[in-house]
Amino acid sequence: MEKVLRIIIIVFFLILPAVLLYFVGVFANLMRWKTGSPLVPGYNWMRWSHLYLILGSLFCLLLYIPVVISFVKRRLKILLIPFFTSIAFIIFSIAFIIISRSAYYEQIIKKCDEDIKNNPSDSIPLEGKATAYDKIGKHEKAIELFTEALKITTNPAYVIHDRGLAYVNCREYDKAIQDFTKAIEMDSNKKDFIAQCYNDRGVAYFYSGQYDKSWQDVKTAIEMGYKVNPGFLSALESKGFGK
């Protein structure tokens, strides 16, 4: 029995580096697409994601060393090294992504503030600031800024759509639906934009429990060529729609 347990433990730690290697790829992708420069203005974040991918992959490969030593010397206590270092590595990766993501959007807000000060009649930096606030979870502030941007923008449909997304994040689904509907009516000639509005309104309908309307919007978006998130389609199927 002890021998079988030893083999199971060894196999687990042989698989662990491969699993961690997969998550290194996932985390590196998050760093590349979901965040920007962590601390320094103008920083090329893609280089950080590549560095993390290389060093993280090397770390995963080095985990095999104590596993092999443990197998050769038949001492399971050695496996505590890869166990605790793996936990520490995962915690570090998650914290690094969260902190750098927050720092990135704070930079955007600072840059937008400068642009707003230099050109107060331009709505684009105001919209960018609103989007940044929405990304870091300050949805009410984002809604306030989007509403302010509507007073000076030349493309109100896009601002209304983005405000609708912020309303969804605030779980104010009725207001989100109203905004998406307005955006569709205001800019009905731009197919890609309208398809996205239908998709996003479908999401708002889904969260508000109106699954039939949600499916109708999603179906319209698909017919217009929009690539709907497969996870969202699966969620609709679980409610009996789209099968």
TAGIJO-V500920 format. One record per residue. N is the residue number from 1. RES is the residue in one small letter. NEAR is the number of other C-alpha atoms within 12 Angstrom. Layout:
# TAGIJO-V500920
n: <N/N>
res: <RES/RES>
near: <NEAR/NEAR>
This chain:
# TAGIJO-V500920
n: <1/2/3/4/5/6/7/8/9/10/11/12/13/14/15/16/17/18/19/20/21/22/23/24/25/26/27/28/29/30/31/32/33/34/35/36/37/38/39/40/41/42/43/44/45/46/47/48/49/50/51/52/53/54/55/56/57/58/59/60/61/62/63/64/65/66/67/68/69/70/71/72/73/74/75/76/77/78/79/80/81/82/83/84/85/86/87/88/89/90/91/92/93/94/95/96/97/98/99/100/101/102/103/104/105/106/107/108/109/110/111/112/113/114/115/116/117/118/119/120/121/122/123/124/125/126/127/128/129/130/131/132/133/134/135/136/137/138/139/140/141/142/143/144/145/146/147/148/149/150/151/152/153/154/155/156/157/158/159/160/161/162/163/164/165/166/167/168/169/170/171/172/173/174/175/176/177/178/179/180/181/182/183/184/185/186/187/188/189/190/191/192/193/194/195/196/197/198/199/200/201/202/203/204/205/206/207/208/209/210/211/212/213/214/215/216/217/218/219/220/221/222/223/224/225/226/227/228/229/230/231/232/233/234/235/236/237/238/239/240/241/242/243>
res: <m/e/k/v/l/r/i/i/i/i/v/f/f/l/i/l/p/a/v/l/l/y/f/v/g/v/f/a/n/l/m/r/w/k/t/g/s/p/l/v/p/g/y/n/w/m/r/w/s/h/l/y/l/i/l/g/s/l/f/c/l/l/l/y/i/p/v/v/i/s/f/v/k/r/r/l/k/i/l/l/i/p/f/f/t/s/i/a/f/i/i/f/s/i/a/f/i/i/i/s/r/s/a/y/y/e/q/i/i/k/k/c/d/e/d/i/k/n/n/p/s/d/s/i/p/l/e/g/k/a/t/a/y/d/k/i/g/k/h/e/k/a/i/e/l/f/t/e/a/l/k/i/t/t/n/p/a/y/v/i/h/d/r/g/l/a/y/v/n/c/r/e/y/d/k/a/i/q/d/f/t/k/a/i/e/m/d/s/n/k/k/d/f/i/a/q/c/y/n/d/r/g/v/a/y/f/y/s/g/q/y/d/k/s/w/q/d/v/k/t/a/i/e/m/g/y/k/v/n/p/g/f/l/s/a/l/e/s/k/g/f/g/k>
near: <7/10/12/10/12/20/19/16/25/31/20/19/34/28/20/27/33/24/20/33/28/19/24/34/25/24/34/31/24/27/35/27/18/27/34/33/30/30/22/16/17/14/18/19/29/22/18/29/33/21/21/31/28/19/20/31/28/19/25/34/26/24/33/30/21/28/34/22/22/26/24/13/13/19/19/26/19/25/30/19/22/34/27/16/22/30/17/17/27/27/15/19/28/21/16/27/32/23/22/30/30/28/28/34/32/32/28/33/28/22/22/28/25/18/21/22/15/14/15/19/18/24/31/30/31/39/41/32/36/40/37/37/35/32/31/29/22/23/28/26/26/35/38/27/36/40/29/26/33/27/21/21/23/16/21/28/30/35/41/40/41/43/44/44/40/40/36/34/29/24/21/23/28/25/26/35/38/26/35/42/31/26/33/33/21/21/24/20/13/17/19/21/27/33/32/37/45/43/39/46/43/42/42/39/32/33/29/21/18/22/27/23/25/34/36/24/37/39/29/26/30/26/19/21/18/23/21/28/18/14/12/25/28/16/24/31/19/15/19/14/22/21/12>
